[in-house]
Amino acid sequence: MRFARPDDGGRFAGNVSRTPSGSDNDSSLSFVQRVRRKALELRVSRAIRPALSGLGACWVSLAISGTAAADGDIRASYAIAFAGLPFANATLDLAVRGSVYTARVTYRTAGPTRLLSDAAGVATSDGAYKGGRLTPAVFNLDHRNGRRRQKVALGMADGVVRTMTVDPPLVLTSDQPPIEAKHLSAIADPLSALIISAVRGEGKTESGACDRTLSILDGLRRYDVRLEPQATGSTTQKGFSGPTTICRVVLKPLAGLIGGGRETNSGVANAGVSQIDVTFGRINVLDLHIPMSLQARTQYGAVSVTLTEFADGDQKPGTPR
Protein backbone atom coordinates (compact mmCIF):
# COMPACT_ATOMS: atom_id res chain seq x y z
CA MET A 1 0.00 0.00 0.00
CA ARG A 2 1.34 3.44 -0.94
CA PHE A 3 0.85 6.52 1.19
CA ALA A 4 2.62 9.64 0.03
CA ARG A 5 0.37 12.30 1.54
CA PRO A 6 -0.77 12.78 5.14
CA ASP A 7 -4.39 13.44 6.01
CA ASP A 8 -5.60 16.58 7.80
CA GLY A 9 -4.44 15.18 11.13
CA GLY A 10 -0.92 14.60 9.87
CA ARG A 11 -1.22 10.81 9.70
CA PHE A 12 -0.79 8.60 6.67
CA ALA A 13 -4.21 7.17 5.93
CA GLY A 14 -4.30 3.48 5.16
CA ASN A 15 -0.88 2.62 6.52
CA VAL A 16 -2.01 1.19 9.85
CA SER A 17 -4.40 -1.56 10.79
CA ARG A 18 -5.15 -2.12 14.44
CA THR A 19 -6.49 -5.63 14.17
CA PRO A 20 -4.66 -8.64 15.60
CA SER A 21 -1.93 -9.94 13.34
CA GLY A 22 -2.49 -13.29 11.66
CA SER A 23 -0.74 -16.42 12.81
CA ASP A 24 1.61 -18.48 10.68
CA ASN A 25 -0.48 -21.60 10.12
CA ASP A 26 1.39 -24.83 9.48
CA SER A 27 -0.64 -28.00 9.07
CA SER A 28 2.36 -30.14 9.98
CA LEU A 29 2.39 -28.76 13.56
CA SER A 30 -0.05 -29.46 16.35
CA PHE A 31 -1.83 -26.61 18.10
CA VAL A 32 0.47 -26.92 21.16
CA GLN A 33 3.56 -26.96 18.96
CA ARG A 34 2.41 -23.82 17.15
CA VAL A 35 1.77 -22.02 20.46
CA ARG A 36 5.22 -22.99 21.78
CA ARG A 37 6.85 -21.93 18.53
CA LYS A 38 5.16 -18.51 18.53
CA ALA A 39 6.08 -17.94 22.19
CA LEU A 40 9.76 -18.68 21.54
CA GLU A 41 9.76 -16.57 18.37
CA LEU A 42 8.30 -13.64 20.31
CA ARG A 43 10.86 -13.96 23.11
CA VAL A 44 13.81 -14.06 20.72
CA SER A 45 12.36 -11.23 18.62
CA ARG A 46 11.94 -8.98 21.66
CA ALA A 47 15.56 -9.57 22.65
CA ILE A 48 17.11 -9.23 19.21
CA ARG A 49 15.08 -6.31 17.79
CA PRO A 50 16.29 -3.49 20.09
CA ALA A 51 19.93 -4.53 19.77
CA LEU A 52 19.87 -4.84 15.99
CA SER A 53 17.89 -1.62 15.68
CA GLY A 54 20.71 -0.02 17.60
CA LEU A 55 23.25 -1.57 15.23
CA GLY A 56 21.42 -0.35 12.12
CA ALA A 57 20.92 3.04 13.68
CA CYS A 58 24.50 3.60 14.72
CA TRP A 59 25.58 2.75 11.18
CA VAL A 60 24.00 6.02 10.02
CA SER A 61 25.92 8.15 7.53
CA LEU A 62 27.24 11.31 9.18
CA ALA A 63 27.25 14.70 7.44
CA ILE A 64 30.90 15.66 7.93
CA SER A 65 32.28 18.08 5.37
CA GLY A 66 35.40 17.13 3.43
CA THR A 67 36.69 15.72 0.17
CA ALA A 68 35.02 12.65 -1.35
CA ALA A 69 37.03 9.43 -1.12
CA ALA A 70 38.20 7.42 -4.12
CA ASP A 71 36.07 4.78 -5.86
CA GLY A 72 36.06 1.43 -4.12
CA ASP A 73 34.26 -1.67 -2.89
CA ILE A 74 33.77 -3.16 0.57
CA ARG A 75 32.38 -6.50 1.69
CA ALA A 76 31.94 -7.42 5.36
CA SER A 77 30.29 -10.57 6.72
CA TYR A 78 28.95 -11.00 10.24
CA ALA A 79 27.74 -13.73 12.60
CA ILE A 80 24.88 -12.84 14.97
CA ALA A 81 24.37 -14.81 18.18
CA PHE A 82 21.71 -14.76 20.91
CA ALA A 83 22.47 -16.17 24.37
CA GLY A 84 25.64 -17.68 22.94
CA LEU A 85 23.85 -19.60 20.17
CA PRO A 86 24.05 -18.89 16.41
CA PHE A 87 21.09 -16.74 15.37
CA ALA A 88 21.78 -15.33 11.89
CA ASN A 89 24.43 -14.43 9.31
CA ALA A 90 24.61 -11.10 7.44
CA THR A 91 26.73 -9.59 4.67
CA LEU A 92 27.25 -5.92 3.82
CA ASP A 93 28.31 -4.92 0.29
CA LEU A 94 29.15 -1.32 -0.62
CA ALA A 95 30.27 0.15 -3.96
CA VAL A 96 31.18 3.80 -4.58
CA ARG A 97 31.60 5.08 -8.13
CA GLY A 98 32.32 8.79 -8.37
CA SER A 99 29.34 10.63 -6.91
CA VAL A 100 27.09 7.53 -6.69
CA TYR A 101 26.92 4.73 -4.14
CA THR A 102 25.00 1.48 -3.86
CA ALA A 103 24.77 -0.62 -0.71
CA ARG A 104 23.19 -3.97 0.10
CA VAL A 105 22.73 -6.09 3.21
CA THR A 106 21.59 -9.71 3.01
CA TYR A 107 20.77 -11.82 6.06
CA ARG A 108 19.37 -15.22 7.02
CA THR A 109 18.75 -17.10 10.24
CA ALA A 110 21.35 -19.75 11.09
CA GLY A 111 21.91 -22.71 13.40
CA PRO A 112 19.06 -24.10 15.52
CA THR A 113 17.09 -20.85 15.05
CA ARG A 114 16.23 -21.96 11.50
CA LEU A 115 14.20 -24.84 12.93
CA LEU A 116 11.89 -22.26 14.51
CA SER A 117 12.04 -19.39 12.04
CA ASP A 118 13.56 -19.63 8.57
CA ALA A 119 13.83 -15.89 8.03
CA ALA A 120 15.84 -14.14 5.33
CA GLY A 121 15.93 -10.78 3.63
CA VAL A 122 17.73 -8.15 1.62
CA ALA A 123 17.90 -4.37 2.06
CA THR A 124 19.28 -2.02 -0.57
CA SER A 125 20.08 1.68 -0.66
CA ASP A 126 21.13 3.86 -3.58
CA GLY A 127 21.97 7.53 -3.70
CA ALA A 128 24.62 10.25 -3.91
CA TYR A 129 28.11 10.27 -2.41
CA LYS A 130 29.57 13.74 -1.96
CA GLY A 131 31.88 15.38 0.52
CA GLY A 132 32.24 12.21 2.59
CA ARG A 133 28.48 11.84 2.99
CA LEU A 134 25.96 9.25 1.75
CA THR A 135 22.65 10.87 0.80
CA PRO A 136 20.07 8.15 0.06
CA ALA A 137 17.47 8.49 -2.68
CA VAL A 138 15.92 4.99 -2.58
CA PHE A 139 15.67 2.39 0.18
CA ASN A 140 14.08 -1.06 -0.23
CA LEU A 141 13.54 -3.91 2.20
CA ASP A 142 12.28 -7.40 1.36
CA HIS A 143 11.94 -9.60 4.47
CA ARG A 144 10.61 -13.17 4.47
CA ASN A 145 9.79 -15.42 7.41
CA GLY A 146 8.15 -18.67 6.39
CA ARG A 147 4.95 -17.78 4.56
CA ARG A 148 5.04 -14.21 5.80
CA ARG A 149 6.63 -11.44 3.74
CA GLN A 150 7.21 -7.74 4.47
CA LYS A 151 8.25 -5.20 1.85
CA VAL A 152 9.18 -1.54 2.32
CA ALA A 153 10.09 1.09 -0.27
CA LEU A 154 11.17 4.65 0.59
CA GLY A 155 11.78 7.50 -1.86
CA MET A 156 13.83 10.33 -0.33
CA ALA A 157 15.32 13.69 -1.21
CA ASP A 158 17.74 15.57 1.07
CA GLY A 159 16.73 13.54 4.11
CA VAL A 160 12.98 13.97 3.58
CA VAL A 161 10.70 11.01 2.73
CA ARG A 162 8.64 11.81 -0.38
CA THR A 163 7.02 8.38 -0.89
CA MET A 164 6.66 5.37 1.39
CA THR A 165 5.18 1.98 0.58
CA VAL A 166 4.66 -0.72 3.23
CA ASP A 167 3.21 -4.06 2.09
CA PRO A 168 1.39 -5.46 3.96
CA PRO A 169 0.38 -2.38 6.00
CA LEU A 170 1.58 -2.03 9.57
CA VAL A 171 -0.43 -3.79 12.27
CA LEU A 172 -0.05 -1.72 15.45
CA THR A 173 -1.32 -2.20 18.96
CA SER A 174 -3.17 0.54 20.84
CA ASP A 175 0.05 1.63 22.61
CA GLN A 176 2.15 1.90 19.43
CA PRO A 177 1.93 5.41 17.95
CA PRO A 178 1.63 5.51 14.13
CA ILE A 179 4.25 7.00 11.84
CA GLU A 180 3.11 10.52 10.94
CA ALA A 181 4.27 13.39 8.73
CA LYS A 182 6.40 14.83 11.55
CA HIS A 183 8.51 11.64 11.51
CA LEU A 184 9.52 11.96 7.85
CA SER A 185 11.98 14.87 7.84
CA ALA A 186 15.71 15.00 8.65
CA ILE A 187 15.98 11.21 8.73
CA ALA A 188 18.31 8.50 7.45
CA ASP A 189 17.42 4.99 6.39
CA PRO A 190 19.23 2.24 8.35
CA LEU A 191 21.25 0.97 5.40
CA SER A 192 22.68 4.21 4.03
CA ALA A 193 23.51 4.55 7.66
CA LEU A 194 25.73 1.54 7.77
CA ILE A 195 28.70 3.70 6.90
CA ILE A 196 30.16 6.56 8.95
CA SER A 197 32.37 9.07 7.16
CA ALA A 198 35.94 9.24 8.43
CA VAL A 199 36.59 12.57 6.70
CA ARG A 200 37.36 15.05 9.43
CA GLY A 201 35.61 18.35 9.72
CA GLU A 202 37.10 21.29 11.54
CA GLY A 203 37.61 20.45 15.19
CA LYS A 204 36.38 16.86 14.75
CA THR A 205 38.28 13.74 15.79
CA GLU A 206 37.55 10.08 15.08
CA SER A 207 36.08 9.48 18.53
CA GLY A 208 34.01 12.67 18.14
CA ALA A 209 32.13 11.00 15.28
CA CYS A 210 30.17 9.09 17.94
CA ASP A 211 29.08 12.21 19.78
CA ARG A 212 25.70 12.91 18.11
CA THR A 213 22.02 11.93 17.91
CA LEU A 214 20.66 10.25 14.77
CA SER A 215 17.10 10.13 13.41
CA ILE A 216 16.23 6.79 11.77
CA LEU A 217 13.25 5.61 9.69
CA ASP A 218 13.02 2.16 8.10
CA GLY A 219 9.35 2.35 7.08
CA LEU A 220 8.26 0.09 9.95
CA ARG A 221 9.49 2.17 12.86
CA ARG A 222 10.94 5.59 13.69
CA TYR A 223 13.55 5.97 16.43
CA ASP A 224 16.36 8.22 17.62
CA VAL A 225 19.82 6.96 18.46
CA ARG A 226 22.43 8.77 20.50
CA LEU A 227 26.06 7.69 19.98
CA GLU A 228 28.42 8.30 22.90
CA PRO A 229 32.21 7.85 22.50
CA GLN A 230 33.76 5.22 24.79
CA ALA A 231 37.26 4.35 23.59
CA THR A 232 39.65 4.11 20.64
CA GLY A 233 42.16 1.45 19.70
CA SER A 234 43.23 -0.82 16.84
CA THR A 235 42.68 -4.40 15.74
CA THR A 236 43.72 -6.99 13.17
CA GLN A 237 41.08 -9.63 12.43
CA LYS A 238 39.31 -11.47 9.61
CA GLY A 239 41.01 -9.49 6.83
CA PHE A 240 40.71 -6.09 8.52
CA SER A 241 43.58 -4.17 10.09
CA GLY A 242 43.31 -0.63 11.36
CA PRO A 243 42.11 1.81 14.04
CA THR A 244 38.81 1.30 15.88
CA THR A 245 36.31 3.44 17.78
CA ILE A 246 33.83 2.16 20.38
CA CYS A 247 30.45 3.90 20.71
CA ARG A 248 27.75 3.44 23.36
CA VAL A 249 24.30 3.29 21.71
CA VAL A 250 21.26 4.86 23.39
CA LEU A 251 18.14 3.86 21.46
CA LYS A 252 14.86 5.78 21.85
CA PRO A 253 11.77 4.39 20.02
CA LEU A 254 9.27 6.97 18.76
CA ALA A 255 6.66 5.44 16.43
CA GLY A 256 5.62 2.33 14.52
CA LEU A 257 6.66 -1.19 15.49
CA ILE A 258 8.77 -0.01 18.39
CA GLY A 259 8.47 -2.88 20.85
CA GLY A 260 6.79 -6.02 22.01
CA GLY A 261 4.90 -4.61 24.99
CA ARG A 262 4.03 -1.49 26.94
CA GLU A 263 7.37 -1.45 28.72
CA THR A 264 9.15 -1.04 25.37
CA ASN A 265 6.61 1.24 23.69
CA SER A 266 6.86 4.11 26.14
CA GLY A 267 9.65 5.96 24.33
CA VAL A 268 12.08 5.24 27.19
CA ALA A 269 15.67 5.07 25.96
CA ASN A 270 17.05 1.52 25.66
CA ALA A 271 13.86 -0.01 27.08
CA GLY A 272 14.47 -3.73 27.59
CA VAL A 273 18.20 -3.32 26.85
CA SER A 274 20.69 -2.51 29.59
CA GLN A 275 23.63 -1.67 27.31
CA ILE A 276 24.62 -1.61 23.62
CA ASP A 277 28.21 -1.05 22.48
CA VAL A 278 29.41 -1.00 18.87
CA THR A 279 33.00 -1.09 17.64
CA PHE A 280 33.70 0.66 14.32
CA GLY A 281 36.77 0.08 12.16
CA ARG A 282 38.24 2.66 9.79
CA ILE A 283 38.50 1.59 6.13
CA ASN A 284 41.28 3.49 4.41
CA VAL A 285 40.30 2.60 0.83
CA LEU A 286 37.15 4.76 1.12
CA ASP A 287 38.03 6.72 4.27
CA LEU A 288 35.00 5.30 6.09
CA HIS A 289 34.07 3.57 9.34
CA ILE A 290 32.10 0.29 9.31
CA PRO A 291 30.91 -1.88 12.22
CA MET A 292 33.33 -4.51 13.49
CA SER A 293 31.24 -5.86 16.35
CA LEU A 294 28.24 -5.25 18.61
CA GLN A 295 27.59 -6.36 22.18
CA ALA A 296 24.18 -5.91 23.82
CA ARG A 297 22.70 -7.07 27.11
CA THR A 298 18.91 -7.51 27.08
CA GLN A 299 16.39 -8.79 29.62
CA TYR A 300 16.19 -12.02 27.59
CA GLY A 301 19.90 -12.65 27.05
CA ALA A 302 23.05 -11.34 25.41
CA VAL A 303 23.20 -10.42 21.72
CA SER A 304 26.51 -10.29 19.84
CA VAL A 305 27.45 -9.39 16.28
CA THR A 306 31.00 -10.27 15.21
CA LEU A 307 32.95 -9.76 11.99
CA THR A 308 33.70 -13.06 10.23
CA GLU A 309 35.23 -11.80 6.97
CA PHE A 310 36.32 -8.49 5.45
CA ALA A 311 37.57 -7.51 1.99
CA ASP A 312 38.02 -4.28 0.07
CA GLY A 313 39.40 -3.29 -3.32
CA ASP A 314 38.93 -5.78 -6.16
CA GLN A 315 36.13 -7.87 -4.62
CA LYS A 316 32.87 -6.48 -6.08
CA PRO A 317 29.65 -6.41 -4.05
CA GLY A 318 27.25 -9.21 -4.87
CA THR A 319 29.82 -11.54 -6.46
CA PRO A 320 30.22 -15.04 -5.01
CA ARG A 321 33.17 -15.82 -2.82
C-alpha positions in Angstrom: 0.0 0.0 0.0 1.3 3.4 -0.9 0.8 6.5 1.2 2.6 9.6 0.0 0.4 12.3 1.5 -0.8 12.8 5.1 -4.4 13.4 6.0 -5.6 16.6 7.8 -4.4 15.2 11.1 -0.9 14.6 9.9 -1.2 10.8 9.7 -0.8 8.6 6.7 -4.2 7.2 5.9 -4.3 3.5 5.2 -0.9 2.6 6.5 -2.0 1.2 9.8 -4.4 -1.6 10.8 -5.1 -2.1 14.4 -6.5 -5.6 14.2 -4.7 -8.6 15.6 -1.9 -9.9 13.3 -2.5 -13.3 11.7 -0.7 -16.4 12.8 1.6 -18.5 10.7 -0.5 -21.6 10.1 1.4 -24.8 9.5 -0.6 -28.0 9.1 2.4 -30.1 10.0 2.4 -28.8 13.6 0.0 -29.5 16.4 -1.8 -26.6 18.1 0.5 -26.9 21.2 3.6 -27.0 19.0 2.4 -23.8 17.2 1.8 -22.0 20.5 5.2 -23.0 21.8 6.9 -21.9 18.5 5.2 -18.5 18.5 6.1 -17.9 22.2 9.8 -18.7 21.5 9.8 -16.6 18.4 8.3 -13.6 20.3 10.9 -14.0 23.1 13.8 -14.1 20.7 12.4 -11.2 18.6 11.9 -9.0 21.7 15.6 -9.6 22.6 17.1 -9.2 19.2 15.1 -6.3 17.8 16.3 -3.5 20.1 19.9 -4.5 19.8 19.9 -4.8 16.0 17.9 -1.6 15.7 20.7 0.0 17.6 23.2 -1.6 15.2 21.4 -0.3 12.1 20.9 3.0 13.7 24.5 3.6 14.7 25.6 2.7 11.2 24.0 6.0 10.0 25.9 8.2 7.5 27.2 11.3 9.2 27.2 14.7 7.4 30.9 15.7 7.9 32.3 18.1 5.4 35.4 17.1 3.4 36.7 15.7 0.2 35.0 12.6 -1.3 37.0 9.4 -1.1 38.2 7.4 -4.1 36.1 4.8 -5.9 36.1 1.4 -4.1 34.3 -1.7 -2.9 33.8 -3.2 0.6 32.4 -6.5 1.7 31.9 -7.4 5.4 30.3 -10.6 6.7 28.9 -11.0 10.2 27.7 -13.7 12.6 24.9 -12.8 15.0 24.4 -14.8 18.2 21.7 -14.8 20.9 22.5 -16.2 24.4 25.6 -17.7 22.9 23.8 -19.6 20.2 24.0 -18.9 16.4 21.1 -16.7 15.4 21.8 -15.3 11.9 24.4 -14.4 9.3 24.6 -11.1 7.4 26.7 -9.6 4.7 27.2 -5.9 3.8 28.3 -4.9 0.3 29.1 -1.3 -0.6 30.3 0.1 -4.0 31.2 3.8 -4.6 31.6 5.1 -8.1 32.3 8.8 -8.4 29.3 10.6 -6.9 27.1 7.5 -6.7 26.9 4.7 -4.1 25.0 1.5 -3.9 24.8 -0.6 -0.7 23.2 -4.0 0.1 22.7 -6.1 3.2 21.6 -9.7 3.0 20.8 -11.8 6.1 19.4 -15.2 7.0 18.8 -17.1 10.2 21.3 -19.7 11.1 21.9 -22.7 13.4 19.1 -24.1 15.5 17.1 -20.9 15.0 16.2 -22.0 11.5 14.2 -24.8 12.9 11.9 -22.3 14.5 12.0 -19.4 12.0 13.6 -19.6 8.6 13.8 -15.9 8.0 15.8 -14.1 5.3 15.9 -10.8 3.6 17.7 -8.1 1.6 17.9 -4.4 2.1 19.3 -2.0 -0.6 20.1 1.7 -0.7 21.1 3.9 -3.6 22.0 7.5 -3.7 24.6 10.3 -3.9 28.1 10.3 -2.4 29.6 13.7 -2.0 31.9 15.4 0.5 32.2 12.2 2.6 28.5 11.8 3.0 26.0 9.3 1.8 22.6 10.9 0.8 20.1 8.2 0.1 17.5 8.5 -2.7 15.9 5.0 -2.6 15.7 2.4 0.2 14.1 -1.1 -0.2 13.5 -3.9 2.2 12.3 -7.4 1.4 11.9 -9.6 4.5 10.6 -13.2 4.5 9.8 -15.4 7.4 8.1 -18.7 6.4 4.9 -17.8 4.6 5.0 -14.2 5.8 6.6 -11.4 3.7 7.2 -7.7 4.5 8.2 -5.2 1.8 9.2 -1.5 2.3 10.1 1.1 -0.3 11.2 4.6 0.6 11.8 7.5 -1.9 13.8 10.3 -0.3 15.3 13.7 -1.2 17.7 15.6 1.1 16.7 13.5 4.1 13.0 14.0 3.6 10.7 11.0 2.7 8.6 11.8 -0.4 7.0 8.4 -0.9 6.7 5.4 1.4 5.2 2.0 0.6 4.7 -0.7 3.2 3.2 -4.1 2.1 1.4 -5.5 4.0 0.4 -2.4 6.0 1.6 -2.0 9.6 -0.4 -3.8 12.3 0.0 -1.7 15.4 -1.3 -2.2 19.0 -3.2 0.5 20.8 0.0 1.6 22.6 2.1 1.9 19.4 1.9 5.4 17.9 1.6 5.5 14.1 4.2 7.0 11.8 3.1 10.5 10.9 4.3 13.4 8.7 6.4 14.8 11.6 8.5 11.6 11.5 9.5 12.0 7.8 12.0 14.9 7.8 15.7 15.0 8.6 16.0 11.2 8.7 18.3 8.5 7.5 17.4 5.0 6.4 19.2 2.2 8.4 21.3 1.0 5.4 22.7 4.2 4.0 23.5 4.6 7.7 25.7 1.5 7.8 28.7 3.7 6.9 30.2 6.6 9.0 32.4 9.1 7.2 35.9 9.2 8.4 36.6 12.6 6.7 37.4 15.0 9.4 35.6 18.3 9.7 37.1 21.3 11.5 37.6 20.4 15.2 36.4 16.9 14.8 38.3 13.7 15.8 37.6 10.1 15.1 36.1 9.5 18.5 34.0 12.7 18.1 32.1 11.0 15.3 30.2 9.1 17.9 29.1 12.2 19.8 25.7 12.9 18.1 22.0 11.9 17.9 20.7 10.2 14.8 17.1 10.1 13.4 16.2 6.8 11.8 13.3 5.6 9.7 13.0 2.2 8.1 9.3 2.4 7.1 8.3 0.1 9.9 9.5 2.2 12.9 10.9 5.6 13.7 13.6 6.0 16.4 16.4 8.2 17.6 19.8 7.0 18.5 22.4 8.8 20.5 26.1 7.7 20.0 28.4 8.3 22.9 32.2 7.8 22.5 33.8 5.2 24.8 37.3 4.3 23.6 39.7 4.1 20.6 42.2 1.4 19.7 43.2 -0.8 16.8 42.7 -4.4 15.7 43.7 -7.0 13.2 41.1 -9.6 12.4 39.3 -11.5 9.6 41.0 -9.5 6.8 40.7 -6.1 8.5 43.6 -4.2 10.1 43.3 -0.6 11.4 42.1 1.8 14.0 38.8 1.3 15.9 36.3 3.4 17.8 33.8 2.2 20.4 30.4 3.9 20.7 27.8 3.4 23.4 24.3 3.3 21.7 21.3 4.9 23.4 18.1 3.9 21.5 14.9 5.8 21.8 11.8 4.4 20.0 9.3 7.0 18.8 6.7 5.4 16.4 5.6 2.3 14.5 6.7 -1.2 15.5 8.8 0.0 18.4 8.5 -2.9 20.8 6.8 -6.0 22.0 4.9 -4.6 25.0 4.0 -1.5 26.9 7.4 -1.4 28.7 9.2 -1.0 25.4 6.6 1.2 23.7 6.9 4.1 26.1 9.7 6.0 24.3 12.1 5.2 27.2 15.7 5.1 26.0 17.1 1.5 25.7 13.9 0.0 27.1 14.5 -3.7 27.6 18.2 -3.3 26.8 20.7 -2.5 29.6 23.6 -1.7 27.3 24.6 -1.6 23.6 28.2 -1.1 22.5 29.4 -1.0 18.9 33.0 -1.1 17.6 33.7 0.7 14.3 36.8 0.1 12.2 38.2 2.7 9.8 38.5 1.6 6.1 41.3 3.5 4.4 40.3 2.6 0.8 37.1 4.8 1.1 38.0 6.7 4.3 35.0 5.3 6.1 34.1 3.6 9.3 32.1 0.3 9.3 30.9 -1.9 12.2 33.3 -4.5 13.5 31.2 -5.9 16.4 28.2 -5.3 18.6 27.6 -6.4 22.2 24.2 -5.9 23.8 22.7 -7.1 27.1 18.9 -7.5 27.1 16.4 -8.8 29.6 16.2 -12.0 27.6 19.9 -12.6 27.1 23.1 -11.3 25.4 23.2 -10.4 21.7 26.5 -10.3 19.8 27.4 -9.4 16.3 31.0 -10.3 15.2 33.0 -9.8 12.0 33.7 -13.1 10.2 35.2 -11.8 7.0 36.3 -8.5 5.5 37.6 -7.5 2.0 38.0 -4.3 0.1 39.4 -3.3 -3.3 38.9 -5.8 -6.2 36.1 -7.9 -4.6 32.9 -6.5 -6.1 29.6 -6.4 -4.0 27.3 -9.2 -4.9 29.8 -11.5 -6.5 30.2 -15.0 -5.0 33.2 -15.8 -2.8 
